[in-house]
Amino acid sequence: MAKKKTAKANTKPLKRKPAKRKSKAKGKRKVNRYIAIRSATSKYCKENYGKACPEKEMNRIYWELKARYGDVPLKSVLDEMDVILGNKDRDSLPDDLILFSWFHIEYLLFRADGLFFRADDDITLDLSNMGMGVFEGKYGEMPLIYRDEIYPTLRGRTYEAESNGWSASPLPTFNYNSKASSVKNRKFVWGMEQTYLDQKELDGYAWQDNGQRSSPMKTIPQAGVSSDAVRLAELQKDINAQREDAFNRVDRMLDMGVITKEQYKGYYDDIMSKYAKGGIV
């Protein structure tokens, strides 16, 4: 019986066709915030001044906007550029900043100024009528001074006045002192006015906080300092960062029209009360 021949196996290796690479889904390219803002600023300058702004001024505008609106979506900033830069070259204080309720200062003075202020402007807040003295600093550092040194005491005193049954209409306000100020020299002064009591009577009143200012924690030197103290300083730094994030969220809500200025005050109070004693939200 004849043997059945078996086919020889093909010893040549099969050539594999290279796998087709999956094309990446084409998504929208992320817009560079720096370039987009500078481009919008350049357009604003040409439309309003008929020429391009100097490079130094362009840089200043960008960093001023970053300080005020760094947390705001880019599209919102670009859409509102005319408003955001609306007071940049004014030679007089915007009307909204002449007289305003004390709890509006955070938004009106430090955010919605239309870029009227510059980081190195001299700012003075005279709260002597509330027994708190005078606070001075550069515009760029005043938001932190306000939150750490002014707000806790001032908020506490308004609560104390209300609990004493002192009616106030309006509530304490900041009034621009034009005589002590100079737009040309970039110096701006506000004094606080109150209607709780006759000023002489209030000056003689003993506030429960004993007139002590709340101040931010000072940097602790490393040499000879216990690990507990270092950890406490680091914790305080983290708490301050969380508080800033919380404020930024509320500021965005106000900018986008999600909340009103009155609602903003409530959110602001909640944030300060949660972080005042070193608590974490």
Kinemage of the C-alpha trace (Angstrom):
@kinemage 1
@onewidth
@group {chain A} dominant
@subgroup {mainchain}
@vectorlist {calphas} color= white
{ca met a 1} P 0.000 0.000 0.000
{ca ala a 2} L 1.457 3.265 -1.035
{ca lys a 3} L 2.363 5.660 1.676
{ca lys a 4} L 0.466 8.918 1.740
{ca lys a 5} L 2.766 11.852 1.224
{ca thr a 6} L 2.384 14.659 3.767
{ca ala a 7} L 2.766 18.219 2.642
{ca lys a 8} L 5.863 19.891 3.913
{ca ala a 9} L 5.224 22.697 6.289
{ca asn a 10} L 6.158 26.108 4.974
{ca thr a 11} L 9.190 27.062 6.989
{ca lys a 12} L 9.240 30.635 5.790
{ca pro a 13} L 7.960 33.023 8.499
{ca leu a 14} L 4.818 34.850 7.590
{ca lys a 15} L 5.228 38.538 7.159
{ca arg a 16} L 2.930 40.377 9.462
{ca lys a 17} L 1.339 43.465 8.170
{ca pro a 18} L 1.970 46.414 10.453
{ca ala a 19} L -1.065 47.207 12.520
{ca lys a 20} L -2.792 50.353 11.553
{ca arg a 21} L -2.400 53.019 14.133
{ca lys a 22} L -5.608 54.305 15.499
{ca ser a 23} L -5.941 57.908 14.672
{ca lys a 24} L -6.308 60.022 17.739
{ca ala a 25} L -9.610 61.737 18.069
{ca lys a 26} L -9.159 65.274 17.045
{ca gly a 27} L -10.201 67.478 19.922
{ca lys a 28} L -10.210 71.176 20.348
{ca arg a 29} L -6.780 72.544 20.970
{ca lys a 30} L -6.478 74.155 24.385
{ca val a 31} L -6.228 77.895 24.087
{ca asn a 32} L -3.193 79.478 25.710
{ca arg a 33} L -4.606 81.851 28.332
{ca tyr a 34} L -1.640 84.225 28.219
{ca ile a 35} L -1.757 84.598 24.427
{ca ala a 36} L -5.556 84.907 24.332
{ca ile a 37} L -5.665 87.670 26.943
{ca arg a 38} L -2.812 89.597 25.358
{ca ser a 39} L -4.514 89.327 21.982
{ca ala a 40} L -7.810 90.607 23.416
{ca thr a 41} L -5.970 93.403 25.215
{ca ser a 42} L -4.203 94.414 22.002
{ca lys a 43} L -7.537 94.552 20.204
{ca tyr a 44} L -9.020 96.638 23.035
{ca cys a 45} L -6.142 99.133 22.854
{ca lys a 46} L -6.419 99.557 19.089
{ca glu a 47} L -10.195 100.013 19.233
{ca asn a 48} L -10.134 102.494 22.115
{ca tyr a 49} L -6.863 104.360 21.552
{ca gly a 50} L -6.303 103.907 17.848
{ca lys a 51} L -2.911 102.309 18.459
{ca ala a 52} L -1.277 99.383 20.193
{ca cys a 53} L -0.474 99.588 23.914
{ca pro a 54} L 3.248 99.635 24.810
{ca glu a 55} L 4.745 96.268 25.751
{ca lys a 56} L 5.205 97.344 29.374
{ca glu a 57} L 1.533 98.290 29.623
{ca met a 58} L 0.478 95.019 27.999
{ca asn a 59} L 2.434 93.074 30.598
{ca arg a 60} L 0.970 95.132 33.438
{ca ile a 61} L -2.565 94.555 32.203
{ca tyr a 62} L -2.019 90.819 31.925
{ca trp a 63} L -0.669 90.442 35.466
{ca glu a 64} L -3.340 92.732 36.926
{ca leu a 65} L -6.023 90.631 35.235
{ca lys a 66} L -4.380 87.432 36.430
{ca ala a 67} L -4.497 88.684 40.025
{ca arg a 68} L -8.206 89.552 39.788
{ca tyr a 69} L -9.558 86.952 37.386
{ca gly a 70} L -7.048 84.106 37.339
{ca asp a 71} L -9.760 81.737 38.571
{ca val a 72} L -12.437 82.887 36.106
{ca pro a 73} L -13.007 80.862 32.900
{ca leu a 74} L -11.097 82.382 29.988
{ca lys a 75} L -14.213 82.769 27.836
{ca ser a 76} L -15.919 84.846 30.549
{ca val a 77} L -12.877 87.118 30.774
{ca leu a 78} L -12.682 87.598 27.005
{ca asp a 79} L -16.429 88.213 26.665
{ca glu a 80} L -16.332 90.932 29.326
{ca met a 81} L -13.050 92.574 28.329
{ca asp a 82} L -14.670 95.969 27.687
{ca val a 83} L -16.088 95.985 31.226
{ca ile a 84} L -13.002 94.484 32.867
{ca leu a 85} L -10.768 97.200 31.367
{ca gly a 86} L -13.431 99.902 31.426
{ca asn a 87} L -11.794 102.083 34.123
{ca lys a 88} L -8.151 101.506 33.215
{ca asp a 89} L -7.376 105.088 32.220
{ca arg a 90} L -9.891 107.046 34.261
{ca asp a 91} L -8.597 110.196 35.919
{ca ser a 92} L -11.201 110.033 38.692
{ca leu a 93} L -12.453 107.346 41.045
{ca pro a 94} L -15.300 105.176 39.660
{ca asp a 95} L -18.661 106.188 41.132
{ca asp a 96} L -19.251 102.758 42.699
{ca leu a 97} L -16.208 103.279 44.920
{ca ile a 98} L -17.130 106.634 46.429
{ca leu a 99} L -19.582 105.287 49.021
{ca phe a 100} L -20.414 101.627 49.613
{ca ser a 101} L -21.449 99.219 52.376
{ca trp a 102} L -18.540 97.684 54.227
{ca phe a 103} L -19.315 94.124 53.110
{ca his a 104} L -19.053 95.124 49.423
{ca ile a 105} L -15.416 96.167 49.674
{ca glu a 106} L -14.040 92.741 48.798
{ca tyr a 107} L -15.845 92.676 45.469
{ca leu a 108} L -15.979 96.352 44.493
{ca leu a 109} L -12.494 97.446 45.525
{ca phe a 110} L -10.417 94.332 44.913
{ca arg a 111} L -12.114 92.775 41.896
{ca ala a 112} L -14.725 94.815 40.012
{ca asp a 113} L -12.707 98.038 39.740
{ca gly a 114} L -12.430 97.906 35.944
{ca leu a 115} L -8.621 97.798 36.345
{ca phe a 116} L -8.646 101.319 37.758
{ca phe a 117} L -6.172 100.403 40.499
{ca arg a 118} L -2.565 99.335 40.085
{ca ala a 119} L -0.706 96.867 42.281
{ca asp a 120} L 1.555 99.542 43.792
{ca asp a 121} L -1.194 102.088 44.575
{ca asp a 122} L -1.243 103.285 48.196
{ca ile a 123} L -4.485 102.308 49.949
{ca thr a 124} L -5.642 103.533 53.364
{ca leu a 125} L -8.710 102.267 55.237
{ca asp a 126} L -9.515 104.338 58.311
{ca leu a 127} L -11.751 102.360 60.670
{ca ser a 128} L -11.237 104.629 63.683
{ca asn a 129} L -14.996 105.209 63.986
{ca met a 130} L -15.354 101.502 64.740
{ca gly a 131} L -12.441 101.638 67.182
{ca met a 132} L -10.111 99.686 64.920
{ca gly a 133} L -7.521 102.242 63.861
{ca val a 134} L -6.010 102.805 60.413
{ca phe a 135} L -4.836 100.141 57.950
{ca glu a 136} L -2.416 100.979 55.149
{ca gly a 137} L -0.788 98.992 52.375
{ca lys a 138} L -0.249 98.601 48.652
{ca tyr a 139} L -3.279 97.678 46.582
{ca gly a 140} L -1.787 94.283 45.733
{ca glu a 141} L -1.523 93.303 49.397
{ca met a 142} L -4.743 94.850 50.716
{ca pro a 143} L -7.044 91.860 50.012
{ca leu a 144} L -5.009 89.735 52.435
{ca ile a 145} L -4.806 92.556 54.984
{ca tyr a 146} L -8.563 92.951 54.785
{ca arg a 147} L -9.310 89.263 55.196
{ca asp a 148} L -6.813 88.609 57.981
{ca glu a 149} L -6.723 91.849 59.948
{ca ile a 150} L -9.922 93.781 59.255
{ca tyr a 151} L -12.784 91.453 58.449
{ca pro a 152} L -12.777 89.182 61.544
{ca thr a 153} L -12.913 92.114 63.967
{ca leu a 154} L -15.264 94.263 61.915
{ca arg a 155} L -17.705 91.406 61.327
{ca gly a 156} L -17.625 90.587 65.046
{ca arg a 157} L -18.352 94.175 65.981
{ca thr a 158} L -21.301 94.478 63.630
{ca tyr a 159} L -22.734 91.314 65.191
{ca glu a 160} L -22.103 92.727 68.655
{ca ala a 161} L -23.808 96.000 67.746
{ca glu a 162} L -26.828 94.109 66.433
{ca ser a 163} L -27.011 91.950 69.569
{ca asn a 164} L -26.952 95.158 71.642
{ca gly a 165} L -30.049 96.282 69.791
{ca trp a 166} L -28.318 99.169 68.034
{ca ser a 167} L -30.124 99.790 64.797
{ca ala a 168} L -28.049 101.049 61.903
{ca ser a 169} L -29.394 102.408 58.657
{ca pro a 170} L -27.351 102.219 56.615
{ca leu a 171} L -24.881 99.656 57.923
{ca pro a 172} L -21.286 100.879 58.336
{ca thr a 173} L -20.011 102.249 55.046
{ca phe a 174} L -16.699 103.167 53.476
{ca asn a 175} L -16.651 106.786 52.337
{ca tyr a 176} L -13.966 108.013 49.947
{ca asn a 177} L -11.887 110.854 51.381
{ca ser a 178} L -11.124 112.944 48.298
{ca lys a 179} L -9.182 115.561 50.269
{ca ala a 180} L -6.720 113.031 51.648
{ca ser a 181} L -6.484 111.186 48.318
{ca ser a 182} L -4.713 111.925 45.044
{ca val a 183} L -5.388 110.040 41.821
{ca lys a 184} L -2.305 111.662 40.285
{ca asn a 185} L -0.071 110.377 43.086
{ca arg a 186} L -1.960 107.050 43.239
{ca lys a 187} L -3.024 107.474 46.856
{ca phe a 188} L -6.555 106.506 47.936
{ca val a 189} L -8.150 106.888 51.347
{ca trp a 190} L -11.495 105.677 52.697
{ca gly a 191} L -12.951 106.345 56.113
{ca met a 192} L -15.633 104.293 57.803
{ca glu a 193} L -18.917 105.873 58.834
{ca gln a 194} L -21.315 104.293 61.325
{ca thr a 195} L -24.837 105.095 62.544
{ca tyr a 196} L -25.052 102.767 65.546
{ca leu a 197} L -24.503 105.457 68.184
{ca asp a 198} L -23.308 109.013 68.534
{ca gln a 199} L -19.602 108.842 67.702
{ca lys a 200} L -18.446 110.078 71.132
{ca glu a 201} L -20.595 107.454 72.815
{ca leu a 202} L -19.283 104.688 70.587
{ca asp a 203} L -15.692 105.824 71.129
{ca gly a 204} L -16.197 105.192 74.850
{ca tyr a 205} L -17.744 101.766 74.374
{ca ala a 206} L -15.671 98.721 75.382
{ca trp a 207} L -15.918 96.161 72.591
{ca gln a 208} L -15.804 92.538 73.706
{ca asp a 209} L -12.785 91.817 71.508
{ca asn a 210} L -10.797 94.418 73.525
{ca gly a 211} L -9.672 96.114 70.335
{ca gln a 212} L -7.262 93.307 69.484
{ca arg a 213} L -6.599 92.879 65.792
{ca ser a 214} L -6.683 89.481 64.263
{ca ser a 215} L -3.381 88.967 62.516
{ca pro a 216} L -2.052 86.247 60.256
{ca met a 217} L 0.363 83.708 61.706
{ca lys a 218} L 3.954 84.886 61.479
{ca thr a 219} L 6.644 82.728 59.934
{ca ile a 220} L 8.254 80.521 62.560
{ca pro a 221} L 12.050 80.280 62.457
{ca gln a 222} L 13.256 76.729 61.983
{ca ala a 223} L 16.187 76.731 64.399
{ca gly a 224} L 15.203 75.416 67.818
{ca val a 225} L 11.511 75.176 66.951
{ca ser a 226} L 9.506 72.111 67.922
{ca ser a 227} L 8.069 69.889 65.217
{ca asp a 228} L 4.574 70.662 66.534
{ca ala a 229} L 5.093 74.361 65.866
{ca val a 230} L 6.320 73.658 62.344
{ca arg a 231} L 3.336 71.418 61.630
{ca leu a 232} L 1.010 74.096 62.986
{ca ala a 233} L 2.523 76.686 60.660
{ca glu a 234} L 2.177 74.322 57.690
{ca leu a 235} L -1.440 73.576 58.639
{ca gln a 236} L -2.223 77.277 58.825
{ca lys a 237} L -0.702 77.774 55.386
{ca asp a 238} L -2.909 74.989 53.983
{ca ile a 239} L -5.983 76.490 55.641
{ca asn a 240} L -5.248 79.901 54.140
{ca ala a 241} L -4.919 78.315 50.689
{ca gln a 242} L -8.239 76.501 51.107
{ca arg a 243} L -9.885 79.728 52.206
{ca glu a 244} L -8.593 81.518 49.109
{ca asp a 245} L -9.996 78.743 46.915
{ca ala a 246} L -13.369 79.100 48.621
{ca phe a 247} L -13.364 82.856 48.060
{ca asn a 248} L -12.424 82.373 44.419
{ca arg a 249} L -15.371 80.040 43.878
{ca val a 250} L -17.787 82.588 45.336
{ca asp a 251} L -16.205 85.389 43.306
{ca arg a 252} L -16.737 83.354 40.134
{ca met a 253} L -20.380 82.799 41.058
{ca leu a 254} L -20.867 86.542 41.446
{ca asp a 255} L -19.029 87.343 38.208
{ca met a 256} L -21.156 84.863 36.287
{ca gly a 257} L -24.408 86.179 37.764
{ca val a 258} L -25.191 82.986 39.675
{ca ile a 259} L -25.590 84.915 42.943
{ca thr a 260} L -26.421 88.515 43.872
{ca lys a 261} L -24.255 90.899 45.898
{ca glu a 262} L -26.483 90.305 48.929
{ca gln a 263} L -26.073 86.537 48.578
{ca tyr a 264} L -22.337 87.087 48.139
{ca lys a 265} L -22.246 88.658 51.602
{ca gly a 266} L -23.827 85.547 53.105
{ca tyr a 267} L -21.361 83.221 51.392
{ca tyr a 268} L -18.490 85.469 52.452
{ca asp a 269} L -19.582 85.369 56.096
{ca asp a 270} L -19.903 81.587 55.990
{ca ile a 271} L -16.388 81.162 54.619
{ca met a 272} L -14.856 83.505 57.177
{ca ser a 273} L -16.667 81.854 60.087
{ca lys a 274} L -15.535 78.376 58.979
{ca tyr a 275} L -11.903 79.388 58.664
{ca ala a 276} L -11.660 82.029 61.407
{ca lys a 277} L -10.649 79.571 64.110
{ca gly a 278} L -8.451 77.487 61.870
{ca gly a 279} L -11.235 75.151 60.863
{ca ile a 280} L -11.425 73.388 57.545
{ca val a 281} L -14.498 73.311 55.354
